[in-house]
């Protein structure tokens, strides 16, 4: 999958969790673990390791927890 699409999807997930900022990062990470294919998780982790361009802060923190 194109990294731009993964970034967009992850930022959308983060936006949906913004109403509960105390639990947002954990909820985002849990979503990634439950619903994203391992290849997608690996791709977004590599993207973060390369700087994480386009990812919001909550998304970056969630990917670090993978």
N, C-alpha and C positions, 0 to 999 in steps of 0.2 A: 504494500500500500504506500502511496506517496506520503512523505513525512508532513507535508503541508496539511493534508487531510487529518492525519493523526493529531497534529497540534491543534487544529480547529476542533476536533472532537473532544480532546482532553480539556481545552479551555471551556467548551460548552458544559462539560461535566462539572468543572470547577465553578462555573457561574451558577449552576443549579444548586450547588452546596453552599453558596455564599450567605444564605439566610441563617446558617448555623456555623459561624466562623470558628467556634471552639472545637468543633468536630469535623470541619470541612476536609482537612488534609487526610485524616484517617478514613473518612467516607470515600474520598476520591481514590485513595490507594486500594481500598477494599473493592471498589467498582472495577478497577483495572485488573485486580487479581481474579475476580469472579467472571468477568465478561470479556476481557480482551484475550485474544489468542497469544500464546507465548511469543510468537514471532513479532506481534505488534508491540508487546511489552519490551522485547529486546531492542526493537527499532527506536522506540521512544526513549529508552534508557541511553542508547548510543547517541541520540540527538542531544539529550541533556549533557552527556559527557563532553560533547563538542560545543557546548555553550548554551544550548536550550533556546535558541532564537525563537521568539514568538510565544513562548510559554509564559503564562501568568505565574506569579509567585507561588500560589497554592498548588498549582499543577507541578511545578518544579519540586516542591517539598514532597508531594505525593509520590512522584517517580523515584525520589531518593529512598523511599521506604520499600520499594520493590526488591 
